[in-house]
C-alpha cells in the first residue's frame, strides 16, 4: 500500500450488498465522501462549518475504477491524498479490503469551491488546507 495523507477503517453493512452478495457500486461513493469528511474533521474543520461561513465544496467530477468487490461485514481501509490544480482540488482515494489489503476501488474525485453562491478560485479553501 502506498503512503496516504489520511486513512480510516470502516465496515460494510449487509444492507449495502446486492443480490450477488457484493457491495453495490453506489455505496462506494458514500464511503469516499465519508472519508473526506473524516479527514476534514481530523484537521479541525467541517463541511458544515464552511457552509455556515458561505463556503461550499462541491463535487464536480468522479471517476471510480472497481477492482475487487467488498462483501457484507468486511472491514476495509479507506485512504486519500489531495492535490490542487488551479481552482480544483483533486482527491486520489483508494479502498483496500483489510483482510488481504487487496485494492477494491481507486477513485479520482474533483471538487470546487463556491463562495456565497459563486464559483471561486478556491483560495479560501486552500488556505485552510495548507496549500
Buried (B, 14 or more C-beta within 10 A) or exposed (E): EEEBEBBBEBEBEEEBBEEEEBBEEEBBBEBBBEBBBBBBEEEEBEBEEBEEEEBBBEBEEBEBEBBEBBBBEBEBBBBBBBEEEEBBBBBBBBBBBBEEEBBBBBBEBBBBBBBEEEEBEBEBBBEBBEE
